[in-house]
Amino acid sequence: MKSEYNNELIVTIVRRGWSEPVIAAARRAGAEGGTILLGRRTGIHEVKTLLGIAIEPEKEIVLTVVATARTDAVLDAIVAAAELDQPGMGLAFVVPVRRVVGRVHMFRKDEGEASRAPAPVTGRETP
């Protein structure tokens, strides 16, 4: 199905310590980076105790905004890096993004590269 949006948000929830491999894999697959948030799970099956005290498992949430054309490649790389195909390793999902503000570098990338390119040599330059 073709999206009417140009960008999508990949939300990845992994165990604490797994966010760096997620970011590295996403970058290799074409993402420009991501944002890491800390959280805790409240699932009924993850209640663990230490000396009778409940321990709440900590999670890392990685938010990655990517161009829609790159979403599948980036998501596949994240799944492989975080082993999300294994039970209990985490999950990832994609949300369409209607509007993005503040990522000016992403939208002006081609313009910036063109403006920094050296002028063509024509042989008519004057000293």
C-alpha positions in Angstrom: 0.0 0.0 0.0 1.4 3.4 -1.0 1.5 6.0 1.8 0.3 9.5 1.3 3.0 10.7 3.7 6.7 11.3 2.8 8.0 10.2 6.3 7.3 7.5 8.8 8.3 7.0 12.4 9.8 3.7 13.4 9.2 3.0 17.1 11.5 0.3 18.5 11.2 -0.9 22.1 14.1 -3.0 23.3 15.7 -4.1 26.6 18.0 -1.6 28.2 21.4 -1.6 26.5 20.1 -2.6 23.0 19.4 0.9 21.7 22.9 1.5 20.3 22.9 -1.5 18.0 19.4 -0.4 16.8 20.7 3.1 16.0 23.8 1.8 14.3 21.8 -0.6 12.1 19.3 2.1 11.3 22.1 4.4 10.2 23.7 1.7 8.0 20.3 1.2 6.3 19.9 4.8 5.5 18.4 6.5 8.6 20.1 9.7 9.8 19.9 8.9 13.5 17.3 8.6 16.2 16.1 9.5 19.6 16.5 7.2 22.6 14.0 7.4 25.5 13.9 5.4 28.7 10.8 3.6 29.8 9.5 0.6 31.8 7.2 -2.1 30.8 4.0 -2.8 32.7 3.2 -6.2 31.2 1.8 -8.8 33.5 4.3 -11.5 32.4 7.4 -9.6 33.3 7.1 -9.2 37.0 10.4 -10.3 38.5 11.5 -10.0 42.1 14.7 -9.8 44.0 14.5 -10.6 47.8 10.7 -10.2 47.5 10.9 -6.8 45.9 9.3 -6.3 42.5 11.8 -5.2 39.8 10.4 -3.3 36.9 12.2 -4.1 33.7 13.7 -1.0 32.0 13.3 -0.5 28.3 14.7 1.8 25.7 12.5 3.3 23.1 14.2 4.4 19.9 12.3 6.8 17.7 13.5 7.0 14.1 12.0 9.3 11.4 12.8 8.1 7.9 11.7 8.8 4.4 8.9 6.4 3.5 11.0 4.9 0.7 13.6 3.8 3.3 11.3 2.5 5.9 11.3 -1.2 5.0 15.1 -1.4 4.7 15.6 0.4 8.0 13.0 -1.7 9.8 14.6 -4.9 8.4 18.0 -3.8 9.7 16.6 -3.0 13.1 14.8 -6.4 13.4 18.1 -8.2 12.6 20.3 -6.1 14.9 17.9 -6.2 17.9 17.0 -9.9 17.2 13.3 -8.8 17.3 12.3 -12.1 15.6 13.2 -13.8 19.0 10.6 -14.0 21.8 11.0 -11.3 24.5 13.5 -9.2 22.7 11.2 -6.3 22.0 9.0 -4.9 19.3 9.0 -2.4 16.5 6.2 -0.7 14.6 5.8 2.0 12.0 3.5 5.1 12.2 2.9 7.5 9.3 4.1 11.1 10.0 1.9 13.8 8.6 4.2 16.7 9.2 7.8 17.2 10.3 9.3 20.4 11.7 12.9 20.9 12.8 14.7 18.5 10.5 15.7 21.2 8.1 19.0 19.4 7.3 17.1 16.5 5.9 15.1 18.6 3.5 17.9 20.8 2.4 20.5 18.0 2.0 20.5 18.1 -1.8 20.5 21.9 -1.9 23.4 22.1 0.5 25.5 19.7 -1.4 24.9 21.6 -4.6 25.8 24.9 -3.1 29.1 23.5 -1.7 30.1 21.9 -4.9 33.1 23.6 -6.6 32.4 25.6 -9.7 33.0 23.8 -13.0 36.3 24.5 -14.7 35.7 26.1 -18.1 39.1 27.2 -19.1 38.0 30.9 -19.3 38.8 31.8 -15.7 40.8 35.0 -15.2 43.5 35.3 -12.6 
